[in-house]
Amino acid sequence: MNTRATIRLLSDGRRLHLNDGPIDLIIEADGAGEEVRRAYQAATNRFVTILDELCDELPLLRTRATASSPRPIGCIARRMSDVVSVYREQCFITPMAAVAGAVAEAVLTAMTEAAQLDRAYVNNGGDIALHLSPGYHYAIGMIERPEDPSLFGKFEISSILPVRGVATSGWRGRSFSLGIADAVTVLAESVAAADAAATIVANSVNLPDHPAITRVSARKISPDSDLLNLPVTRTVGPLCNSEIFQALLAGAAAAQELQAKGWIHSAALCLQGEVFLAEPLRDRTGLKSRQILYSGITKEANDRLVPSQRNTHA
């Protein structure tokens, strides 16, 4: 029996907080009272098994994904492996790139299988699994700096959109990043897919060998890091507009490639106050941000970023 986990309702009486070691979830469900209680019980029952389940296969999950990688046993581990497998030929990636999203998905699935809910979310450190019945929606804010939360934009996800997952990655987040994005928020059909994609896009927002950027081997910071000795970003100094544009251009190319493949719905990339939107986030979800959303990067410049890779289908 798991005696480590913390399980409590927050002071608003609506949200459920579940914590077990590195896994920290905020959950909220809307629906009939008994259905919500049933959903929260199901979430709790599933949650207390997750950390031990993942630890049983941790060495494999921290190993680079390749075509010859063994198939994990646990359902969450398998989901992680499946999601990252599409990237294994193009870059270094391990199943851990999708762990937060896959955990949120598993808990939400337990809830929706146990109860009839109008809507629900499971937020795992900013990676959010969503359930929306017809006619329901969520408004979601995008945070630029986790250590000093401030919104750089917001958007609405309605039940008619093919989006049920939101994930954010960047060098300021709780996980390591190879890139310099302050935040990359990705919308996808599932949060596990969004989680892996946000890692890929955030890594791509980059200026290799720039003197204002400090990088350190991942293993020097965390000896058991799945990133081994890859150089992860620790600080990013002030950049000029052209450098910000160059870094966002590289990230835009990655985001739009994933859109063209149908792996993500949309993305927002933020670097030192500048924002690039990989549509259809802007035109389909009613995103609102600062009065001048693009600041130094104008809408016209945004539209010129990798136009040949622009995703034009729904």
C-alpha positions as CSV (number, residue, x, y, z in Angstrom):
1,M,0.0,0.0,0.0
2,N,1.3,3.5,-0.9
3,T,1.6,5.5,2.3
4,R,3.7,8.3,0.7
5,A,1.0,10.0,-1.3
6,T,-0.7,13.2,-0.2
7,I,-4.4,13.4,-1.1
8,R,-6.5,16.4,-0.2
9,L,-9.1,18.8,-1.4
10,L,-7.9,22.3,-1.7
11,S,-9.4,25.2,0.2
12,D,-11.9,26.0,-2.5
13,G,-13.5,22.6,-2.0
14,R,-13.5,21.9,-5.7
15,R,-10.0,21.0,-6.7
16,L,-8.2,17.8,-5.7
17,H,-4.4,17.8,-5.0
18,L,-2.5,14.6,-5.4
19,N,1.2,14.4,-4.6
20,D,3.6,11.5,-4.6
21,G,7.3,12.3,-4.8
22,P,7.9,14.2,-8.1
23,I,4.3,13.7,-9.3
24,D,2.1,16.7,-8.3
25,L,-1.4,16.9,-9.8
26,I,-4.2,19.5,-9.5
27,I,-7.5,18.0,-10.6
28,E,-10.9,19.6,-11.1
29,A,-14.1,18.0,-12.4
30,D,-17.5,19.5,-13.2
31,G,-20.7,17.5,-13.1
32,A,-23.3,16.1,-10.7
33,G,-22.0,15.9,-7.2
34,E,-22.0,12.1,-6.9
35,E,-20.3,11.8,-10.3
36,V,-17.5,14.2,-9.2
37,R,-17.0,12.2,-6.0
38,R,-16.8,9.0,-8.0
39,A,-14.3,10.6,-10.4
40,Y,-12.1,11.8,-7.6
41,Q,-12.1,8.4,-5.9
42,A,-11.1,6.8,-9.2
43,A,-8.3,9.4,-9.7
44,T,-7.0,8.7,-6.2
45,N,-7.1,4.9,-6.7
46,R,-5.1,5.2,-10.0
47,F,-2.7,7.8,-8.7
48,V,-1.3,5.9,-5.8
49,T,-0.1,3.1,-8.1
50,I,1.7,5.3,-10.6
51,L,5.0,6.1,-9.1
52,D,5.9,2.5,-8.2
53,E,4.7,1.4,-11.6
54,L,7.1,3.8,-13.3
55,C,10.0,3.1,-11.0
56,D,9.8,-0.5,-11.9
57,E,10.8,0.4,-15.5
58,L,12.8,3.6,-14.9
59,P,16.1,2.4,-16.4
60,L,14.4,1.6,-19.7
61,L,12.4,4.8,-19.6
62,R,15.6,6.9,-19.2
63,T,17.2,5.2,-22.1
64,R,17.3,6.7,-25.6
65,A,14.4,5.5,-27.7
66,T,15.5,3.5,-30.7
67,A,13.9,1.0,-33.1
68,S,15.3,-1.8,-31.1
69,S,14.2,-0.5,-27.7
70,P,12.4,-3.2,-25.6
71,R,8.7,-2.7,-25.2
72,P,7.7,-1.4,-21.7
73,I,5.3,-3.4,-19.7
74,G,3.2,-0.8,-17.8
75,C,0.4,1.0,-19.7
76,I,1.8,4.5,-18.8
77,A,5.3,3.4,-19.8
78,R,4.0,2.0,-23.1
79,R,2.2,5.2,-23.8
80,M,5.4,7.2,-23.2
81,S,7.3,4.9,-25.5
82,D,4.7,5.1,-28.2
83,V,4.5,8.9,-28.2
84,V,8.3,9.5,-28.4
85,S,8.8,6.7,-31.0
86,V,7.9,9.1,-33.9
87,Y,10.9,11.3,-33.0
88,R,13.5,8.6,-32.4
89,E,15.1,8.8,-35.9
90,Q,15.6,12.5,-35.9
91,C,16.9,13.3,-32.4
92,F,17.9,12.0,-29.0
93,I,14.8,11.4,-27.0
94,T,13.8,9.1,-24.2
95,P,10.3,8.1,-23.1
96,M,10.7,10.5,-20.1
97,A,9.9,13.3,-22.6
98,A,6.3,12.3,-22.3
99,V,6.1,11.2,-18.7
100,A,4.1,14.2,-17.2
101,G,1.6,14.1,-20.0
102,A,1.2,10.3,-19.9
103,V,0.6,10.4,-16.2
104,A,-2.1,13.1,-16.5
105,E,-3.7,11.1,-19.3
106,A,-3.9,8.0,-17.2
107,V,-5.5,9.7,-14.2
108,L,-8.1,11.5,-16.5
109,T,-8.9,8.2,-18.2
110,A,-9.6,6.6,-14.8
111,M,-11.9,9.5,-14.0
112,T,-13.9,9.5,-17.2
113,E,-14.3,5.7,-17.1
114,A,-15.7,5.8,-13.6
115,A,-18.0,8.8,-13.9
116,Q,-20.1,11.0,-16.3
117,L,-18.6,14.4,-16.2
118,D,-19.4,17.7,-18.0
119,R,-15.7,18.6,-18.1
120,A,-12.5,17.8,-16.2
121,Y,-8.8,18.5,-16.2
122,V,-5.7,16.9,-14.7
123,N,-2.8,19.4,-14.5
124,N,0.6,17.8,-14.0
125,G,2.9,20.7,-13.5
126,G,1.5,22.6,-16.5
127,D,0.9,19.6,-18.7
128,I,-2.9,19.3,-18.8
129,A,-5.2,16.5,-19.9
130,L,-8.7,17.7,-20.8
131,H,-12.2,16.2,-20.9
132,L,-14.9,18.2,-22.6
133,S,-18.5,17.1,-23.1
134,P,-20.3,18.7,-26.1
135,G,-20.9,22.4,-25.5
136,Y,-18.2,22.9,-22.8
137,H,-14.9,24.7,-23.0
138,Y,-11.8,25.7,-21.0
139,A,-10.0,29.0,-21.0
140,I,-6.3,28.5,-20.4
141,G,-3.5,30.9,-19.8
142,M,0.1,30.5,-21.0
143,I,2.9,31.3,-18.4
144,E,6.2,32.8,-19.5
145,R,8.2,32.4,-16.3
146,P,7.3,29.6,-13.9
147,E,9.4,31.2,-11.1
148,D,7.5,34.5,-11.4
149,P,4.2,33.6,-13.1
150,S,3.0,36.0,-15.7
151,L,0.8,35.3,-18.7
152,F,2.1,35.9,-22.2
153,G,-1.2,34.8,-23.7
154,K,-4.5,32.9,-23.3
155,F,-6.7,30.8,-25.4
156,E,-9.9,28.9,-25.3
157,I,-10.4,25.2,-26.1
158,S,-13.9,24.2,-26.9
159,S,-15.4,20.8,-27.3
160,I,-15.5,21.0,-31.1
161,L,-11.7,21.4,-31.3
162,P,-9.5,18.3,-31.8
163,V,-7.5,19.3,-28.7
164,R,-7.5,17.4,-25.4
165,G,-3.9,18.1,-24.3
166,V,-1.8,21.1,-23.5
167,A,1.9,21.0,-22.6
168,T,4.6,23.6,-21.9
169,S,8.4,23.3,-22.1
170,G,11.3,25.7,-21.8
171,W,14.6,26.2,-20.1
172,R,12.9,28.0,-17.2
173,G,10.7,25.0,-16.5
174,R,11.1,22.1,-14.1
175,S,12.7,19.9,-16.7
176,F,15.9,20.4,-18.6
177,S,15.9,21.9,-22.0
178,L,18.5,22.0,-24.8
179,G,17.0,25.2,-26.2
180,I,16.5,28.8,-25.0
181,A,12.7,29.3,-25.2
182,D,11.3,30.8,-22.1
183,A,8.1,28.8,-22.8
184,V,6.7,26.7,-25.6
185,T,3.1,25.8,-25.2
186,V,1.7,23.1,-27.5
187,L,-1.9,22.0,-28.1
188,A,-2.5,18.4,-29.4
189,E,-5.1,15.7,-29.5
190,S,-3.6,14.2,-26.3
191,V,-1.4,15.7,-23.5
192,A,1.2,12.9,-23.9
193,A,1.7,13.9,-27.6
194,A,1.7,17.6,-26.6
195,D,4.3,16.9,-23.9
196,A,6.8,15.2,-26.3
197,A,6.2,17.8,-29.0
198,A,6.7,20.7,-26.6
199,T,10.1,19.2,-25.7
200,I,11.1,19.0,-29.4
201,V,10.0,22.5,-30.3
202,A,11.5,24.1,-27.2
203,N,14.8,22.4,-27.9
204,S,14.7,23.9,-31.4
205,V,14.4,27.5,-30.2
206,N,18.1,27.9,-30.1
207,L,21.3,29.9,-30.8
208,P,24.1,27.3,-30.8
209,D,27.4,28.6,-29.3
210,H,26.0,32.0,-28.4
211,P,28.2,33.6,-25.7
212,A,25.2,34.9,-23.7
213,I,23.9,31.4,-23.1
214,T,25.3,29.1,-20.4
215,R,25.0,25.4,-20.8
216,V,26.0,22.6,-18.5
217,S,26.1,18.8,-18.9
218,A,22.8,17.4,-17.6
219,R,24.6,14.7,-15.6
220,K,26.6,17.4,-13.7
221,I,23.3,18.8,-12.4
222,S,21.4,15.6,-12.0
223,P,23.6,12.4,-12.0
224,D,20.7,10.2,-13.0
225,S,19.4,12.5,-15.8
226,D,18.1,10.7,-18.9
227,L,19.8,13.4,-21.0
228,L,23.2,12.0,-20.0
229,N,26.0,14.5,-20.9
230,L,23.9,16.6,-23.3
231,P,24.4,20.4,-22.7
232,V,21.3,21.8,-21.0
233,T,20.5,25.5,-20.8
234,R,21.1,27.2,-17.4
235,T,21.0,30.9,-18.2
236,V,20.2,33.1,-21.2
237,G,21.4,36.6,-21.3
238,P,19.8,39.5,-23.1
239,L,19.5,39.0,-26.9
240,C,19.0,41.6,-29.6
241,N,15.9,41.5,-31.8
242,S,17.6,39.7,-34.7
243,E,18.9,37.0,-32.4
244,I,15.5,36.5,-30.9
245,F,14.0,36.3,-34.4
246,Q,16.6,33.8,-35.5
247,A,15.9,31.5,-32.5
248,L,12.2,31.7,-32.9
249,L,12.6,31.0,-36.6
250,A,14.3,27.7,-35.8
251,G,11.5,26.8,-33.3
252,A,8.8,27.9,-35.8
253,A,10.2,25.5,-38.4
254,A,10.0,22.6,-35.9
255,A,6.5,23.5,-34.8
256,Q,5.2,23.8,-38.4
257,E,6.8,20.6,-39.4
258,L,4.9,18.8,-36.6
259,Q,1.7,20.5,-37.6
260,A,2.2,19.4,-41.2
261,K,2.5,15.8,-40.0
262,G,-0.6,16.1,-38.0
263,W,1.2,15.6,-34.7
264,I,0.2,18.8,-33.0
265,H,-2.7,21.3,-33.5
266,S,-0.9,24.5,-32.7
267,A,1.8,26.1,-30.6
268,A,3.0,29.4,-29.1
269,L,6.7,30.1,-28.7
270,C,7.9,32.8,-26.3
271,L,11.4,34.2,-26.0
272,Q,12.3,37.3,-24.0
273,G,8.9,38.9,-24.5
274,E,8.5,38.0,-28.2
275,V,5.9,35.5,-29.2
276,F,5.4,33.4,-32.4
277,L,2.2,31.6,-32.9
278,A,2.1,28.4,-35.0
279,E,-1.5,28.6,-36.3
280,P,-4.3,27.6,-36.0
281,L,-3.9,28.6,-32.4
282,R,-4.5,32.3,-33.2
283,D,-7.4,32.0,-35.6
284,R,-9.2,29.0,-34.2
285,T,-9.0,29.4,-30.5
286,G,-9.5,33.1,-29.9
287,L,-6.1,33.6,-28.3
288,K,-5.7,37.0,-26.7
289,S,-2.4,38.3,-25.3
290,R,-0.8,41.7,-24.9
291,Q,-2.2,44.5,-26.9
292,I,0.7,44.0,-29.3
293,L,1.0,40.3,-29.3
294,Y,4.1,40.0,-31.4
295,S,5.9,43.0,-29.9
296,G,9.2,43.3,-31.9
297,I,8.2,40.5,-34.2
298,T,5.3,41.9,-36.2
299,K,2.4,39.9,-37.6
300,E,3.9,40.3,-41.0
301,A,7.2,38.9,-39.8
302,N,5.4,36.1,-38.1
303,D,3.6,35.2,-41.3
304,R,7.0,35.1,-43.2
305,L,8.4,32.5,-40.8
306,V,8.9,29.3,-42.8
307,P,5.8,29.9,-45.1
308,S,6.6,26.8,-47.1
309,Q,5.9,24.7,-44.1
310,R,2.7,26.5,-43.0
311,N,0.0,24.0,-42.1
312,T,-3.2,24.9,-44.0
313,H,-5.5,22.0,-43.0
314,A,-7.6,21.5,-39.9
